[in-house]
Amino acid sequence: MANLFPNIDWMDLLWATGETLYMTLVALIGTLILGTILGLFIYLSAPGNLWDNKIVYSITAGFVNIFRAIPFIILIFLILPLTVFLFGTFRGPTAALPALILGSAPFYGRLVEIALREVDHGVIEAAKAMGAKTSTIIFKVLLKESMPALVSGLTVTAIALIGYTAVAGSIGAGGLGDYAYFYGFTRRDMDIVYVCTLLIVLIVFIFQFIGDVITKKIDKR
């Protein structure tokens, strides 16, 4: 191995892999929470739906559209003051989390909205006719019926997040992107770049496999 990859410090590589997984998993949890809330607000406040509120719909949809339109690398720089305020630094995997969540939650929010729109309105009307509360309709009908699509959307978002961590790594967030850029590309040690790329691809395949298994398991159609 030393002959094939002479420039790799395997402990550093292991640490960088752990940082990538840490950023992805923590940001994915934040994305799941914020994205689900955004998607629910867009869907529920849309004309003809349960809350039907043009102001709430316009604000939420506007927030989602604006943050989806901002390239991730620019978003990192835009929220640097917030990052420094929260963590005292803009470097390191934890400092990258606000940008990762704000960059991916609007994307997932739209996927949540699309999934909710696919739920049969007849099921919703039946629940309303039986006197179900709005909270019951949300948790027992909308989210339950759309769960396969929500998990599938979360899988897509997780894979996008892995790519975001690599971008964040290029400005000092840590992880495989950081290791590949600063220790590989800038020093022209391309064996580091190749191994980091292979590890990122492997992580993507693992997340996709897990997401597919869960989706098939909960999809009763």
DRENPA-3360 file (N, C-alpha, C; in nm, 2 decimals, always signed):
BEGIN
1 = MANLFPNI = +0.08/-0.12/+0.00/+0.00/+0.00/+0.00/+0.09/+0.13/+0.00 ~ +0.20/+0.12/+0.07/+0.29/+0.23/+0.08/+0.34/+0.27/-0.06 ~ +0.37/+0.17/-0.14/+0.42/+0.19/-0.27/+0.31/+0.25/-0.37 ~ +0.19/+0.20/-0.35/+0.08/+0.26/-0.43/+0.04/+0.40/-0.40 ~ +0.03/+0.42/-0.26/-0.01/+0.55/-0.21/+0.09/+0.61/-0.12 ~ +0.21/+0.66/-0.17/+0.32/+0.69/-0.09/+0.30/+0.82/+0.00 ~ +0.20/+0.90/-0.04/+0.18/+1.03/+0.02/+0.07/+1.04/+0.12 ~ +0.00/+0.92/+0.14/-0.11/+0.92/+0.23/-0.07/+0.89/+0.37;
9 = DWMDLLWA = -0.12/+0.97/+0.46/-0.11/+0.94/+0.61/-0.25/+0.88/+0.64 ~ -0.25/+0.75/+0.67/-0.37/+0.67/+0.68/-0.45/+0.72/+0.81 ~ -0.39/+0.76/+0.91/-0.46/+0.81/+1.03/-0.53/+0.94/+0.99 ~ -0.46/+1.03/+0.92/-0.52/+1.15/+0.87/-0.64/+1.13/+0.78 ~ -0.63/+1.03/+0.69/-0.73/+0.99/+0.60/-0.85/+0.94/+0.68 ~ -0.83/+0.86/+0.78/-0.94/+0.80/+0.86/-1.01/+0.92/+0.94 ~ -0.93/+1.01/+0.99/-0.99/+1.12/+1.06/-1.07/+1.21/+0.97 ~ -1.02/+1.23/+0.85/-1.10/+1.31/+0.75/-1.23/+1.24/+0.71;
17 = TGETLYMT = -1.22/+1.11/+0.70/-1.35/+1.03/+0.66/-1.45/+1.05/+0.78 ~ -1.40/+1.04/+0.90/-1.49/+1.06/+1.02/-1.55/+1.20/+1.02 ~ -1.47/+1.30/+0.98/-1.53/+1.44/+0.98/-1.63/+1.45/+0.87 ~ -1.61/+1.39/+0.75/-1.71/+1.39/+0.65/-1.84/+1.32/+0.69 ~ -1.83/+1.21/+0.75/-1.95/+1.14/+0.80/-2.02/+1.22/+0.91 ~ -1.94/+1.28/+1.00/-2.00/+1.37/+1.11/-2.08/+1.49/+1.05 ~ -2.02/+1.56/+0.95/-2.09/+1.67/+0.89/-2.21/+1.63/+0.82 ~ -2.20/+1.51/+0.74/-2.31/+1.47/+0.67/-2.43/+1.42/+0.76;
25 = LVALIGTL = -2.40/+1.35/+0.86/-2.51/+1.29/+0.95/-2.57/+1.40/+1.03 ~ -2.49/+1.49/+1.09/-2.55/+1.60/+1.17/-2.63/+1.69/+1.09 ~ -2.57/+1.73/+0.97/-2.64/+1.82/+0.88/-2.77/+1.76/+0.83 ~ -2.77/+1.63/+0.81/-2.88/+1.56/+0.75/-3.00/+1.56/+0.86 ~ -2.96/+1.55/+0.98/-3.07/+1.56/+1.09/-3.13/+1.70/+1.09 ~ -3.04/+1.80/+1.08/-3.09/+1.94/+1.08/-3.18/+1.96/+0.95 ~ -3.13/+1.91/+0.84/-3.20/+1.92/+0.72/-3.34/+1.85/+0.72 ~ -3.34/+1.74/+0.78/-3.47/+1.66/+0.80/-3.57/+1.74/+0.87;
33 = ILGTILGL = -3.53/+1.80/+0.98/-3.62/+1.88/+1.07/-3.66/+2.01/+1.00 ~ -3.57/+2.09/+0.96/-3.60/+2.22/+0.89/-3.67/+2.20/+0.76 ~ -3.62/+2.10/+0.68/-3.68/+2.08/+0.55/-3.82/+2.03/+0.56 ~ -3.85/+1.94/+0.65/-3.99/+1.89/+0.67/-4.08/+2.00/+0.71 ~ -4.03/+2.09/+0.80/-4.11/+2.21/+0.85/-4.14/+2.30/+0.73 ~ -4.04/+2.33/+0.65/-4.06/+2.41/+0.53/-4.16/+2.35/+0.43 ~ -4.14/+2.22/+0.40/-4.23/+2.16/+0.31/-4.37/+2.15/+0.36 ~ -4.39/+2.13/+0.49/-4.53/+2.13/+0.54/-4.59/+2.27/+0.53;
41 = FIYLSAPG = -4.52/+2.37/+0.57/-4.57/+2.50/+0.56/-4.61/+2.54/+0.42 ~ -4.52/+2.51/+0.32/-4.56/+2.54/+0.18/-4.68/+2.47/+0.14 ~ -4.69/+2.34/+0.17/-4.80/+2.26/+0.13/-4.93/+2.30/+0.20 ~ -4.93/+2.31/+0.33/-5.05/+2.34/+0.41/-5.10/+2.48/+0.38 ~ -5.01/+2.58/+0.36/-5.06/+2.72/+0.34/-5.09/+2.75/+0.19 ~ -5.07/+2.65/+0.10/-5.10/+2.68/-0.04/-5.25/+2.69/-0.06 ~ -5.29/+2.76/-0.16/-5.43/+2.79/-0.19/-5.51/+2.66/-0.20 ~ -5.62/+2.65/-0.12/-5.71/+2.53/-0.12/-5.67/+2.42/-0.02;
49 = NLWDNKIV = -5.56/+2.44/+0.05/-5.52/+2.34/+0.14/-5.56/+2.38/+0.29 ~ -5.52/+2.30/+0.38/-5.57/+2.31/+0.52/-5.56/+2.45/+0.58 ~ -5.44/+2.52/+0.56/-5.43/+2.65/+0.63/-5.45/+2.76/+0.53 ~ -5.44/+2.74/+0.40/-5.46/+2.84/+0.30/-5.43/+2.98/+0.34 ~ -5.31/+3.02/+0.35/-5.26/+3.15/+0.39/-5.16/+3.21/+0.29 ~ -5.20/+3.31/+0.22/-5.11/+3.36/+0.11/-4.98/+3.42/+0.17 ~ -4.99/+3.48/+0.28/-4.88/+3.55/+0.34/-4.77/+3.44/+0.39 ~ -4.82/+3.34/+0.46/-4.73/+3.23/+0.50/-4.67/+3.16/+0.38;
57 = YSITAGFV = -4.76/+3.13/+0.29/-4.71/+3.06/+0.17/-4.61/+3.14/+0.09 ~ -4.63/+3.27/+0.07/-4.54/+3.36/+0.00/-4.40/+3.37/+0.07 ~ -4.41/+3.38/+0.21/-4.28/+3.40/+0.28/-4.20/+3.27/+0.28 ~ -4.27/+3.15/+0.31/-4.20/+3.03/+0.31/-4.15/+2.99/+0.17 ~ -4.23/+3.00/+0.07/-4.19/+2.97/-0.07/-4.08/+3.06/-0.11 ~ -4.08/+3.19/-0.07/-3.98/+3.28/-0.11/-3.85/+3.24/-0.04 ~ -3.85/+3.21/+0.08/-3.73/+3.17/+0.16/-3.67/+3.05/+0.09 ~ -3.75/+2.95/+0.05/-3.70/+2.83/-0.01/-3.64/+2.86/-0.15;
65 = NIFRAIPF = -3.71/+2.94/-0.22/-3.66/+2.97/-0.36/-3.53/+3.05/-0.36 ~ -3.52/+3.14/-0.26/-3.40/+3.22/-0.26/-3.28/+3.14/-0.22 ~ -3.29/+3.05/-0.11/-3.18/+2.98/-0.07/-3.14/+2.86/-0.17 ~ -3.24/+2.81/-0.24/-3.21/+2.71/-0.34/-3.14/+2.77/-0.46 ~ -3.16/+2.90/-0.48/-3.09/+2.97/-0.60/-2.95/+3.01/-0.57 ~ -2.91/+3.02/-0.44/-2.77/+3.06/-0.41/-2.68/+2.94/-0.42 ~ -2.57/+2.96/-0.50/-2.47/+2.85/-0.51/-2.41/+2.82/-0.37 ~ -2.38/+2.70/-0.34/-2.34/+2.66/-0.20/-2.21/+2.73/-0.16;
73 = IILIFLIL = -2.12/+2.75/-0.25/-1.99/+2.81/-0.22/-2.01/+2.96/-0.18 ~ -2.11/+3.02/-0.25/-2.14/+3.16/-0.22/-2.21/+3.17/-0.08 ~ -2.30/+3.07/-0.06/-2.38/+3.07/+0.07/-2.28/+3.06/+0.19 ~ -2.18/+2.98/+0.17/-2.08/+2.97/+0.28/-2.02/+3.11/+0.32 ~ -1.99/+3.19/+0.22/-1.93/+3.32/+0.25/-2.04/+3.41/+0.30 ~ -2.16/+3.40/+0.25/-2.27/+3.49/+0.29/-2.30/+3.48/+0.44 ~ -2.29/+3.36/+0.49/-2.33/+3.34/+0.63/-2.20/+3.32/+0.73 ~ -2.09/+3.37/+0.68/-1.97/+3.36/+0.76/-1.99/+3.44/+0.89;
81 = PLTVFLFG = -2.05/+3.56/+0.89/-2.07/+3.63/+1.02/-2.15/+3.55/+1.12 ~ -2.26/+3.48/+1.07/-2.34/+3.40/+1.15/-2.25/+3.28/+1.21 ~ -2.17/+3.22/+1.12/-2.09/+3.11/+1.16/-1.99/+3.15/+1.27 ~ -1.93/+3.26/+1.25/-1.83/+3.31/+1.35/-1.90/+3.35/+1.48 ~ -2.02/+3.41/+1.47/-2.09/+3.44/+1.59/-2.13/+3.32/+1.67 ~ -2.17/+3.21/+1.60/-2.21/+3.09/+1.67/-2.10/+3.01/+1.73 ~ -1.99/+3.00/+1.65/-1.88/+2.91/+1.69/-1.74/+2.98/+1.71 ~ -1.74/+3.11/+1.69/-1.61/+3.18/+1.71/-1.51/+3.15/+1.60;
89 = TFRGPTAA = -1.54/+3.08/+1.50/-1.45/+3.05/+1.39/-1.53/+3.00/+1.27 ~ -1.47/+3.01/+1.15/-1.54/+2.96/+1.03/-1.47/+2.83/+0.98 ~ -1.37/+2.78/+1.06/-1.30/+2.66/+1.02/-1.35/+2.54/+1.10 ~ -1.34/+2.42/+1.04/-1.37/+2.30/+1.12/-1.51/+2.25/+1.08 ~ -1.53/+2.12/+1.10/-1.65/+2.05/+1.06/-1.78/+2.11/+1.13 ~ -1.77/+2.14/+1.25/-1.89/+2.20/+1.32/-1.93/+2.33/+1.27 ~ -1.83/+2.42/+1.24/-1.86/+2.55/+1.18/-1.92/+2.54/+1.04 ~ -1.91/+2.43/+0.97/-1.97/+2.41/+0.84/-2.11/+2.38/+0.85;
97 = LPALILGS = -2.16/+2.34/+0.97/-2.30/+2.29/+0.98/-2.41/+2.39/+0.94 ~ -2.40/+2.51/+0.98/-2.51/+2.61/+0.94/-2.52/+2.62/+0.79 ~ -2.41/+2.63/+0.72/-2.41/+2.64/+0.58/-2.47/+2.51/+0.51 ~ -2.43/+2.40/+0.56/-2.47/+2.27/+0.51/-2.62/+2.26/+0.53 ~ -2.67/+2.30/+0.64/-2.82/+2.28/+0.67/-2.90/+2.38/+0.59 ~ -2.85/+2.51/+0.58/-2.92/+2.61/+0.51/-2.91/+2.59/+0.36 ~ -2.81/+2.52/+0.31/-2.79/+2.49/+0.17/-2.88/+2.37/+0.13 ~ -2.91/+2.28/+0.22/-2.98/+2.16/+0.18/-3.13/+2.15/+0.22;
105 = APFYGRLV = -3.16/+2.22/+0.33/-3.30/+2.22/+0.39/-3.40/+2.27/+0.29 ~ -3.38/+2.38/+0.22/-3.47/+2.43/+0.12/-3.49/+2.33/+0.00 ~ -3.38/+2.26/-0.04/-3.39/+2.16/-0.14/-3.48/+2.05/-0.09 ~ -3.46/+2.00/+0.03/-3.54/+1.89/+0.08/-3.68/+1.94/+0.11 ~ -3.70/+2.07/+0.14/-3.83/+2.12/+0.17/-3.92/+2.11/+0.04 ~ -3.86/+2.14/-0.07/-3.94/+2.12/-0.20/-3.97/+1.97/-0.23 ~ -3.88/+1.89/-0.19/-3.91/+1.74/-0.21/-4.02/+1.70/-0.12 ~ -4.02/+1.75/+0.00/-4.13/+1.72/+0.10/-4.26/+1.77/+0.04;
113 = EIALREVD = -4.26/+1.89/-0.01/-4.39/+1.95/-0.07/-4.44/+1.86/-0.18 ~ -4.35/+1.82/-0.27/-4.39/+1.73/-0.38/-4.45/+1.60/-0.33 ~ -4.38/+1.54/-0.23/-4.43/+1.42/-0.18/-4.57/+1.43/-0.12 ~ -4.59/+1.54/-0.05/-4.72/+1.57/+0.02/-4.83/+1.59/-0.09 ~ -4.80/+1.65/-0.20/-4.90/+1.68/-0.30/-4.94/+1.55/-0.37 ~ -4.86/+1.44/-0.36/-4.89/+1.32/-0.42/-4.99/+1.23/-0.34 ~ -5.02/+1.28/-0.21/-5.11/+1.21/-0.13/-5.25/+1.23/-0.18 ~ -5.33/+1.12/-0.19/-5.46/+1.12/-0.24/-5.55/+1.22/-0.16;
121 = HGVIEAAK = -5.61/+1.32/-0.22/-5.70/+1.42/-0.15/-5.82/+1.35/-0.09 ~ -5.86/+1.24/-0.15/-5.97/+1.16/-0.10/-5.95/+1.11/+0.04 ~ -5.82/+1.07/+0.07/-5.79/+1.02/+0.20/-5.79/+1.14/+0.30 ~ -5.74/+1.26/+0.26/-5.75/+1.38/+0.35/-5.89/+1.42/+0.38 ~ -5.97/+1.42/+0.27/-6.11/+1.46/+0.29/-6.19/+1.36/+0.38 ~ -6.15/+1.23/+0.37/-6.22/+1.13/+0.46/-6.18/+1.15/+0.60 ~ -6.05/+1.19/+0.62/-6.01/+1.22/+0.76/-6.08/+1.34/+0.82 ~ -6.09/+1.44/+0.73/-6.16/+1.56/+0.78/-6.31/+1.54/+0.81;
129 = AMGAKTST = -6.37/+1.45/+0.73/-6.51/+1.42/+0.75/-6.53/+1.34/+0.88 ~ -6.43/+1.27/+0.92/-6.44/+1.19/+1.05/-6.40/+1.28/+1.17 ~ -6.38/+1.41/+1.14/-6.35/+1.50/+1.25/-6.21/+1.50/+1.30 ~ -6.11/+1.45/+1.22/-5.97/+1.45/+1.26/-5.92/+1.59/+1.27 ~ -5.83/+1.61/+1.37/-5.77/+1.74/+1.39/-5.66/+1.76/+1.29 ~ -5.62/+1.88/+1.27/-5.52/+1.91/+1.17/-5.39/+1.84/+1.20 ~ -5.35/+1.83/+1.33/-5.23/+1.76/+1.37/-5.24/+1.61/+1.34 ~ -5.36/+1.56/+1.35/-5.38/+1.41/+1.32/-5.37/+1.39/+1.17;
137 = IIFKVLLK = -5.42/+1.48/+1.09/-5.41/+1.47/+0.94/-5.27/+1.48/+0.90 ~ -5.19/+1.57/+0.96/-5.05/+1.59/+0.93/-4.97/+1.47/+0.96 ~ -4.98/+1.41/+1.08/-4.89/+1.31/+1.12/-4.95/+1.17/+1.08 ~ -5.08/+1.15/+1.08/-5.13/+1.02/+1.06/-5.17/+1.00/+0.91 ~ -5.19/+1.10/+0.84/-5.23/+1.09/+0.70/-5.12/+1.14/+0.60 ~ -5.09/+1.27/+0.61/-4.99/+1.33/+0.51/-4.85/+1.26/+0.52 ~ -4.79/+1.27/+0.64/-4.66/+1.22/+0.66/-4.65/+1.07/+0.64 ~ -4.75/+1.00/+0.70/-4.75/+0.85/+0.69/-4.77/+0.81/+0.55;
145 = ESMPALVS = -4.86/+0.87/+0.47/-4.89/+0.82/+0.33/-4.77/+0.86/+0.24 ~ -4.70/+0.96/+0.27/-4.59/+1.01/+0.18/-4.45/+0.96/+0.23 ~ -4.45/+0.87/+0.33/-4.32/+0.83/+0.39/-4.22/+0.77/+0.29 ~ -4.26/+0.68/+0.20/-4.16/+0.63/+0.10/-4.10/+0.74/+0.02 ~ -4.18/+0.84/-0.03/-4.12/+0.95/-0.11/-4.04/+1.04/-0.02 ~ -4.07/+1.06/+0.11/-3.99/+1.14/+0.20/-3.85/+1.08/+0.22 ~ -3.85/+0.95/+0.24/-3.72/+0.88/+0.26/-3.64/+0.88/+0.14 ~ -3.70/+0.86/+0.02/-3.63/+0.87/-0.11/-3.57/+1.01/-0.13;
153 = GLTVTAIA = -3.65/+1.11/-0.10/-3.60/+1.25/-0.11/-3.49/+1.27/-0.01 ~ -3.50/+1.22/+0.11/-3.39/+1.24/+0.20/-3.26/+1.17/+0.16 ~ -3.27/+1.06/+0.09/-3.16/+0.99/+0.04/-3.09/+1.08/-0.07 ~ -3.17/+1.14/-0.16/-3.11/+1.23/-0.26/-3.04/+1.35/-0.19 ~ -3.11/+1.40/-0.09/-3.05/+1.51/-0.02/-2.92/+1.48/+0.05 ~ -2.91/+1.36/+0.11/-2.79/+1.31/+0.18/-2.68/+1.30/+0.08 ~ -2.70/+1.26/-0.04/-2.60/+1.25/-0.14/-2.55/+1.39/-0.18 ~ -2.65/+1.48/-0.20/-2.61/+1.62/-0.23/-2.52/+1.68/-0.11;
161 = LIGYTAVA = -2.56/+1.64/+0.01/-2.49/+1.69/+0.13/-2.34/+1.64/+0.13 ~ -2.32/+1.52/+0.09/-2.18/+1.47/+0.08/-2.10/+1.55/-0.01 ~ -2.16/+1.59/-0.13/-2.09/+1.68/-0.22/-2.07/+1.82/-0.16 ~ -2.16/+1.87/-0.08/-2.15/+2.00/-0.01/-2.03/+1.99/+0.09 ~ -2.02/+1.88/+0.16/-1.91/+1.87/+0.26/-1.77/+1.88/+0.19 ~ -1.76/+1.83/+0.07/-1.64/+1.83/-0.01/-1.61/+1.98/-0.05 ~ -1.71/+2.05/-0.09/-1.69/+2.19/-0.12/-1.65/+2.27/+0.00 ~ -1.72/+2.25/+0.11/-1.69/+2.32/+0.24/-1.55/+2.29/+0.28;
169 = GSIGAGGL = -1.50/+2.17/+0.25/-1.36/+2.13/+0.29/-1.26/+2.21/+0.22 ~ -1.29/+2.26/+0.10/-1.20/+2.34/+0.02/-1.16/+2.47/+0.09 ~ -1.25/+2.52/+0.19/-1.22/+2.64/+0.26/-1.19/+2.62/+0.40 ~ -1.15/+2.49/+0.44/-1.11/+2.46/+0.57/-1.21/+2.40/+0.66 ~ -1.31/+2.34/+0.61/-1.41/+2.28/+0.70/-1.37/+2.14/+0.75 ~ -1.27/+2.09/+0.69/-1.23/+1.95/+0.73/-1.29/+1.85/+0.64 ~ -1.27/+1.72/+0.67/-1.33/+1.62/+0.59/-1.24/+1.58/+0.47 ~ -1.30/+1.49/+0.39/-1.22/+1.44/+0.27/-1.20/+1.55/+0.17;
177 = GDYAYFYG = -1.29/+1.64/+0.16/-1.27/+1.75/+0.06/-1.15/+1.84/+0.10 ~ -1.14/+1.87/+0.23/-1.02/+1.94/+0.29/-0.89/+1.86/+0.26 ~ -0.89/+1.73/+0.29/-0.77/+1.65/+0.28/-0.73/+1.64/+0.13 ~ -0.83/+1.62/+0.05/-0.80/+1.61/-0.10/-0.74/+1.74/-0.15 ~ -0.80/+1.85/-0.11/-0.75/+1.98/-0.17/-0.62/+2.03/-0.11 ~ -0.61/+2.04/+0.02/-0.50/+2.10/+0.08/-0.37/+2.00/+0.08 ~ -0.40/+1.87/+0.10/-0.29/+1.78/+0.11/-0.26/+1.71/-0.02 ~ -0.36/+1.71/-0.11/-0.34/+1.64/-0.23/-0.32/+1.73/-0.35;
185 = FTRRDMDI = -0.43/+1.81/-0.39/-0.42/+1.89/-0.51/-0.32/+2.00/-0.50 ~ -0.31/+2.07/-0.39/-0.22/+2.19/-0.38/-0.07/+2.14/-0.38 ~ -0.05/+2.02/-0.34/+0.09/+1.96/-0.34/+0.12/+1.87/-0.46 ~ +0.02/+1.86/-0.54/+0.03/+1.77/-0.66/+0.05/+1.63/-0.62 ~ +0.00/+1.59/-0.50/+0.01/+1.45/-0.46/-0.13/+1.38/-0.50 ~ -0.14/+1.34/-0.62/-0.27/+1.30/-0.68/-0.32/+1.17/-0.62 ~ -0.23/+1.09/-0.56/-0.28/+0.97/-0.50/-0.37/+1.00/-0.39 ~ -0.35/+1.11/-0.31/-0.44/+1.15/-0.21/-0.58/+1.19/-0.27;
193 = VYVCTLLI = -0.57/+1.26/-0.38/-0.70/+1.30/-0.44/-0.78/+1.18/-0.49 ~ -0.71/+1.08/-0.55/-0.78/+0.97/-0.60/-0.84/+0.88/-0.49 ~ -0.77/+0.86/-0.38/-0.82/+0.78/-0.27/-0.94/+0.86/-0.20 ~ -0.93/+0.99/-0.18/-1.04/+1.06/-0.13/-1.16/+1.06/-0.21 ~ -1.14/+1.06/-0.34/-1.26/+1.05/-0.44/-1.32/+0.92/-0.43 ~ -1.24/+0.81/-0.42/-1.30/+0.68/-0.41/-1.38/+0.66/-0.28 ~ -1.33/+0.72/-0.17/-1.40/+0.71/-0.04/-1.53/+0.79/-0.05 ~ -1.53/+0.90/-0.11/-1.66/+0.98/-0.12/-1.76/+0.90/-0.21;
201 = VLIVFIFQ = -1.71/+0.84/-0.32/-1.80/+0.76/-0.40/-1.86/+0.64/-0.32 ~ -1.77/+0.58/-0.24/-1.81/+0.47/-0.16/-1.92/+0.51/-0.05 ~ -1.90/+0.63/+0.01/-2.00/+0.68/+0.10/-2.13/+0.71/+0.04 ~ -2.12/+0.76/-0.08/-2.25/+0.79/-0.16/-2.32/+0.66/-0.19 ~ -2.25/+0.55/-0.23/-2.31/+0.42/-0.26/-2.38/+0.37/-0.13 ~ -2.31/+0.38/-0.02/-2.36/+0.33/+0.11/-2.49/+0.40/+0.15 ~ -2.49/+0.53/+0.14/-2.61/+0.61/+0.17/-2.73/+0.57/+0.07 ~ -2.69/+0.56/-0.06/-2.80/+0.52/-0.15/-2.85/+0.38/-0.13;
209 = FIGDVITK = -2.77/+0.29/-0.09/-2.81/+0.15/-0.06/-2.90/+0.15/+0.06 ~ -2.86/+0.22/+0.17/-2.95/+0.23/+0.29/-3.08/+0.29/+0.26 ~ -3.08/+0.40/+0.19/-3.20/+0.47/+0.15/-3.30/+0.38/+0.07 ~ -3.24/+0.31/-0.03/-3.32/+0.22/-0.11/-3.39/+0.11/-0.03 ~ -3.31/+0.05/+0.06/-3.36/-0.06/+0.14/-3.47/-0.01/+0.23 ~ -3.46/+0.11/+0.29/-3.56/+0.16/+0.38/-3.69/+0.19/+0.30 ~ -3.67/+0.26/+0.18/-3.78/+0.29/+0.10/-3.86/+0.17/+0.06 ~ -3.79/+0.07/+0.02/-3.86/-0.06/-0.02/-3.93/-0.12/+0.09;
217 = KIDKR = -3.88/-0.11/+0.21/-3.93/-0.18/+0.33/-4.06/-0.11/+0.37 ~ -4.07/+0.03/+0.36/-4.19/+0.10/+0.41/-4.29/+0.12/+0.30 ~ -4.25/+0.10/+0.17/-4.35/+0.12/+0.06/-4.44/-0.01/+0.05 ~ -4.56/+0.01/+0.09/-4.66/-0.10/+0.09/-4.74/-0.11/-0.04 ~ -4.71/-0.03/-0.14/-4.78/-0.03/-0.26/-4.75/-0.16/-0.34;
% end
